[in-house]
Amino acid sequence: MTASSRRRGRKAPSQPLPEPVRLRTSGPADLLELVPYLLGFHPTESVVLVVIRGREVALAARVDLPPIAAVDQLVDRLSEIADRNGASAVVVFTFSEDPVAATELMLRLIEGLRPFGLVDAIHADGRRWWSMICADRCCPEDGTPYGSGSGRLAAEAVYAGLSTRSSRHEIEALVAGPDATEEAALRNVVERVADDLGPSSRVQRRSEMAELVDGFLAEPRSLGDAECSRFALLAADVEVRDVAWSLMSRDRAEDHVDLWQQVVSRTVSPLESAPLCLLGMAAWISGNGALMVCCLERVSTLDPAYTMAGLLEDINRRGVPPKAWDMLAESMREVVGPLAGDGQSIPSPTG
């Protein structure tokens, strides 16, 4: 089978989607080596479901290792993800230093996931792995050693331009916002930018959001504090925020991630929710589920009632694949409608 992921890198707006990176694997043990590259980080105390469609990896989904009492809900969730993504086979992994809890959980997962063509169920503790369904003692009693990024497939993944972080905490740090020592200065910037925006109408702000996003896509760059504050203030109005959302496309999703990650890193209370959700949406469209979930978790803490967070939660819970955006994008642009009084509509981001 082959494991596919998208290369990182910027492209001109007219270029098609990049070709997937293809890495040939010979079985579940190879997938174990690739899981950190499929997720974007090395998982710990986690359950990971790898969905295979045909001869390709369609999706890798991770959840925190749950208590055994919650395993039925976990089976339901993973089953929905497998079904929604057209699984012809699945492999499930548990990553934990507690083999007793992981084994009990895995036995329940095995039964629940068999209808989806369960190929293997592997427990890994960070040093060794064990197959939970192999027959005839195919695994050594003390497990099979595996390295952390030292194998052939890991080297091929790095060479192909894929990357992974040492832990999920590194991704959480990307969406944590500015350091507390910077907040006072950033609030002063927000006040100055708010004064400048004050007289503008919603129609003008919608048009400005489109111009700012288009300008960044034409020339991705590092944004200054005033630019980040302007994006955040504009996005605070839902109708203006949705202009930025409607301009997202899969072929430029990485650039939208770059844009909104910069804004999130310089945005202070109470403006965080919209930039976080826009970053989360861009992350989903780009296939970066870990970043999407970290955005979702932070905005859910800051503003649990924020509507766009509810949509991200639904996407995450159901394991909706990024290609679904292709169908949703046109509807989204129709909802956003004209940008100005002359009736000009939001252009298609792909031209």
Secondary structure, DSSP 8 states (H G I E B T S, - for coil): -EEEE-------TTS-----EEEE--SHHHHHHHHHHHHSB---SEEEEEEEETTEEEEEEEEE---GGGHHHHHHHHHHHHHHTT-SEEEEEEE-S-HHHHHHHHHHHHHHHGGGTEEEEEEE-SSEEEESS-STT-S-TT-EE--SS-SHHHHHHHHTT---BS-HHHHHHHTS-S-GGGHHHHHHHHHHHHHHHTT--HHHHHHHHHHHHHHHHHS-----HHHHHHHHHHHTSHHHHHHHHHT--GGGHHHHHHHHHHHHHT--TTS-HHHHHHHHHHHHHHT-HHHHHHHHHHHHHH-TT-HHHHHHHHHHHHT--TTHHHHHHHHHHHHH-BSSTT--B---TT-
